[in-house]
Amino acid sequence: MQLYVGDPAAEVQRPLRELRGFDKIYLEPGEMVRVEFTLENRDFAYWDALADGGEGRPGLWRREGGEFRIEIGASSRDIRLNQAITLPGDPTIPPLIPDAESQLSAASRFVQGHSQ
């Protein structure tokens, strides 16, 4: 069982869905079991390399407000349940500099410093 989170209206380029939890479950035919996942604020966030992290540190974890997709499936290509949720913006984080206005080349800040 895999849990994915997606931000379809993100202000920056993000993957369609990101794996945020999984559990290996063994069932007999016809057997049912309840599976629970707990999502934290950071499960909806991405690393913003352009933001001021305070105390002279570059970057911070940013969670935008808006609609997120929660998806459950056997794999990313076999989604069986999905639900939209809405989260408020985080007022403690400085405003976003959109990718189009940043000094980064063609890449989104989401992949800056990470393999693509």
C-alpha positions as CSV (number, residue, x, y, z in Angstrom):
1,M,0.0,0.0,0.0
2,Q,1.5,3.3,-1.0
3,L,0.4,6.9,-0.1
4,Y,1.1,9.8,-2.4
5,V,0.6,13.5,-2.1
6,G,0.3,15.9,-5.1
7,D,0.0,19.7,-5.4
8,P,-1.7,20.2,-8.8
9,A,-1.7,24.0,-8.5
10,A,1.8,24.5,-7.1
11,E,3.5,27.8,-7.8
12,V,6.7,25.9,-8.7
13,Q,7.3,22.8,-10.8
14,R,6.6,19.7,-8.7
15,P,6.1,16.1,-9.5
16,L,2.5,14.9,-10.2
17,R,2.7,12.8,-7.0
18,E,5.3,12.2,-4.3
19,L,5.5,9.0,-2.2
20,R,4.9,10.0,1.4
21,G,4.2,6.6,3.0
22,F,4.0,2.9,2.4
23,D,3.2,-0.3,4.2
24,K,3.6,-3.9,3.2
25,I,0.4,-5.8,3.8
26,Y,-0.2,-9.5,3.4
27,L,-3.8,-10.6,2.9
28,E,-5.6,-13.8,2.3
29,P,-8.2,-13.8,-0.5
30,G,-11.3,-11.9,0.7
31,E,-9.5,-10.6,3.8
32,M,-9.7,-6.9,4.7
33,V,-7.5,-4.8,7.0
34,R,-7.5,-1.1,7.9
35,V,-4.3,0.8,7.1
36,E,-3.6,4.2,8.6
37,F,-1.1,6.8,7.6
38,T,-0.2,10.1,9.4
39,L,0.7,13.0,7.3
40,E,2.8,15.9,8.8
41,N,3.2,19.5,7.5
42,R,6.5,18.6,5.8
43,D,4.8,15.8,3.8
44,F,3.1,18.6,1.8
45,A,6.3,20.8,1.5
46,Y,9.2,21.2,-0.8
47,W,12.7,22.6,-0.3
48,D,12.9,26.2,-1.6
49,A,16.5,26.9,-2.3
50,L,15.8,30.6,-3.0
51,A,14.1,31.4,0.3
52,D,15.9,33.1,3.2
53,G,16.1,30.4,5.9
54,G,17.1,33.0,8.5
55,E,20.4,33.4,10.4
56,G,22.3,33.6,7.1
57,R,21.1,30.1,5.9
58,P,19.8,29.8,2.4
59,G,16.6,27.8,1.8
60,L,13.7,26.4,3.8
61,W,10.9,23.9,3.6
62,R,7.9,25.6,2.1
63,R,4.3,24.4,2.2
64,E,1.9,26.4,0.0
65,G,-1.7,26.7,0.8
66,G,-4.3,25.3,-1.5
67,E,-5.7,22.0,-2.8
68,F,-3.6,18.8,-2.4
69,R,-4.4,15.4,-3.8
70,I,-4.0,12.4,-1.5
71,E,-3.8,9.1,-3.4
72,I,-3.6,5.5,-2.2
73,G,-2.5,2.6,-4.5
74,A,-0.6,-0.5,-5.0
75,S,1.9,1.6,-7.0
76,S,2.1,5.1,-8.6
77,R,0.5,3.6,-11.7
78,D,-2.2,1.7,-9.9
79,I,-4.0,4.4,-7.8
80,R,-7.2,3.0,-6.2
81,L,-8.4,5.8,-3.9
82,N,-7.9,9.6,-4.1
83,Q,-9.2,12.6,-2.2
84,A,-8.7,16.3,-2.4
85,I,-7.9,18.3,0.7
86,T,-7.4,22.0,1.2
87,L,-4.7,23.4,3.5
88,P,-4.1,27.1,4.5
89,G,-0.9,28.8,3.6
90,D,1.9,28.9,6.2
91,P,2.1,32.6,7.5
92,T,5.5,32.0,9.0
93,I,7.2,31.6,5.7
94,P,8.2,34.6,3.5
95,P,6.5,35.1,0.2
96,L,7.5,32.9,-2.7
97,I,9.7,34.1,-5.6
98,P,8.1,32.5,-8.6
99,D,10.4,30.3,-10.8
100,A,9.9,32.7,-13.7
101,E,11.4,35.5,-11.7
102,S,14.3,33.6,-10.1
103,Q,17.9,33.6,-11.2
104,L,17.9,29.8,-11.6
105,S,18.5,28.7,-15.2
106,A,15.8,26.5,-16.8
107,A,15.3,24.3,-13.7
108,S,12.7,24.6,-11.0
109,R,13.9,25.2,-7.5
110,F,12.3,21.9,-6.6
111,V,15.1,20.0,-8.3
112,Q,17.9,22.4,-7.5
113,G,20.6,20.3,-5.8
114,H,18.8,17.0,-6.3
115,S,19.2,14.5,-9.1
116,Q,16.6,14.8,-11.8
